Structure formats: C-alpha cells, structure tokens
Amino acid sequence: QQPVQSPQAVILREGEDAVINCSSSKALYSVHWYRQKHGEAPVFLMILLKGGEQKGHEKISASFNEKKQQSSLYLTASQLSYSGTYFCGPDSSGSARQLTFGSGTQLTVLP
Amino acid sequence: KAGVTQTPRYLIKTRGQQVTLSCSPISGHRSVSWYQQTPGQGLQFLFEYFSETQRNKGNFPGRFSGRQFSNSRSEMNVSTLELGDSALYLCASNIGTGVVGYTFGSGTRLTVV
C-alpha cells in the first residue's frame, strides 16, 4: 500500500521554508527520501532509521516518528536547485529491498 | 565513476509484442531493482535481484519478468504488451547489503501503441 504524501504540490520563493510529509499505514524500520528533477533520474537524499540515525544529505533535514509511522522532510532557506518532485519510500520489511514510494510532492522554487 | 546505465532510452512497441530492457549497475553494486513510473501511480516496485537471484517481487502480472547475470547486469522483459504498460522503467542499484540508498538510472521510456 502506497504511503501518503502531503502536500501534493507546493510553490515557494527562494529562501522560504517548506515541509513535506509522508505517512504510512505500516510499522516502519526506515524511511527513504529521493528527489527527481524533470526528465532526470531520482536522486537519493537520505535515509531515516528507526532509533534516530540519519544517513545522507547535509543540508536537508528530516524527522521520523516511528509511533505515528510518519516522516517529514524540512527544506529550509530553499534554493532554486531544490525544485523537483520529492518521493518518500517507507520500508516496513527492515531490509529496504522493496520500497513502496509515495506519489510524490512537486516542489517549485521561484526566484 | 560510471552511473547506472539503461538501454535503450526510448522504445516504441506495438500491443502484443514483447520487449527487453537492459540495466548495467554501478561497478561493485550487486543489487538491481526495477521500478515502473507513471504520472498517476508514481514509482511502483517490480522486482529486485541480488547475485543472480530474485529476492523480492512486486505486485505485477507474470508478463513482467527479469533476470540478473553474473556481472550484475540485469534485464527486464515484458511479454504481450498492453497499452497500460506505457511508462518510464527505472533501474536502481546498490551494494545489496545493509540499509543503503539506491542509485537510479535515467530510465527507458516505453510507449505501447
């Protein structure tokens, strides 16, 4: 079952902040985040592990609430390069070998 | 370091035909996963291979199959193509152990007419 991402789309100005949320109906071991620019391959951003460990991007932060089965991605002081579609991929198996991605959040950063 | 290479980039096939897509992972990566991406459904997991064995499979009909070779290169085959199979097919690789991120290829755009 696909996770639910919100909002579906967001437009902001350079320098503004944004939050993208991801909710799953299953208990999670980790949550994976990717960004895809138009016409390009998805790019790995980070993994949030059960217990609080985070692997990945230095400039983008995220949280993982295991009890609520939710994760949020925080984009602060957005840059033009942050534009793209963000996908969350919760892992309920523990192996992270079969990710079920959400339908994505389209983020547009305007100058 | 070369990235994940998918060939061909674009493909147009007729309904009822079959198609084979190819994926060469990053050197040293032993796990290859395949995803179908459509505008409405996002990224849907097809299957994952590690050391020539299919470890995981998504909810797709048997018309979708794959395999992995000893050099970790992988192929995906779709038989009896349907119009609804039109999509971007993405391949992703990683080392295959532990919880690590994937590196995606640019995909093969399949159009079924």
Interface residues (C-beta under 8 A of the other chain):
Chain A: Q2 Y29 S30 H32 Y34 E40 A41 P42 V43 F44 M46 I47 L49 K55 G56 F87 G89 D91 S95 A96 R97 Q98 L99 T100 F101 G102 S103 G104
Chain B: V4 S31 S33 Y35 G40 Q41 G42 L43 Q44 F45 E48 F50 R55 N56 G58 L90 A92 V99 V100 G101 Y102 T103 F104 G105 S106 G107
